[in-house]
């Protein structure tokens, strides 16, 4: 492998000739050969936005000249476009402040800019990292990445699933079926009403996630190393946040208390809690769907799902609810990630939290998995879900809990007698009620209308 010699304050080190990173990135590559998890691409893109915004703020405040500003700007645009992705090799398992990823960005931007200029105009620390510290850039990039992926990736997937459920709800308003509580038969409802519960769950999740965005819009930029703003010019925090808002079209603002912004990660915990609530709702919906589709002959069998692929390597003709299974596995992963987020956020010591790469990885993984799984579930399962009307009608009229319609006439205890006798003797509610002398056939027919119990 061809190499070149780069240097930092610790001395010289060989770096691959075809890579744009410098000495500090190379030291991280060599010192942290841990796992396969790399810094998420969404975080790197957020750093591209952040570094461009900081350069613009420094330029506005007279700290950075026009030439260097435009060199940094072009490099950051390339990072955001993903064309420099091969130059960000660092593991999640590095310094807890994310310093090495911040320097990875600084070095790539400087080398790219210098190549464009044909001379060494940019220094990673003096120009690209001007008015910044890893301690305020990493949490800011994390907030930018989190808010951006919620808006750009999760929101569309959630909306697509909601629209699909709204359509299913409207299509199934007239189908009456038996309800179930405690996995036991309960009084009737319409299939549309059942679906409306799923739809409302997602609407509430959407609103919770939206509410969590406000805390993510606060940026630590301008706090520098410990929150005091040392080496950042007056007004840099506000200017940098304004530039981030321009670049993202999102209402980012400077955090009013930089000590809080550096040391606490409560906004991320709150936001991920909303993601966990979404995961819990998706788990419930997916489980309902696969229970209702269970069978096809020996289960509930009340709905049909699309048959996407063979379900067994040994049982011919078997088809499984695989999209439900994928979605529930994602839900479990997100719930696990939420535990990590809470523990990691609790470990801030004094002026800094040093679990930020871990939080970045887990938060962004949760969003990516939820968005992808919801899209797949919607397009490959929900959109093709159809009711088994015959089975729903059969189950409705076999249910013992429709006896509840009779209790206003004969009372709770007599209603229980009708249900128990019908169950024990495997006869209908009508036969049981007549045998007990509580109804005549005509009176029963006049009082018993399961379809009207909704």
PyMOL commands that set and color helices and strands:
alter all, ss='L'
color gray80, all
select helices_A, chain A and resi 23-31+41-60+66-81+85-87+99-117+124-128+134-171+191-216+236-248+258-263+266-292+322-345+356-380+382-384+389-398+400-410+412-425+429-435+441-447+450-452
alter helices_A, ss='H'
color red, helices_A
select strands_A, chain A and resi 3-8+11-16+176-181+184-190+218-219+253-254+303-304+386-387
alter strands_A, ss='S'
color yellow, strands_A
deselect
rebuild
show_as cartoon
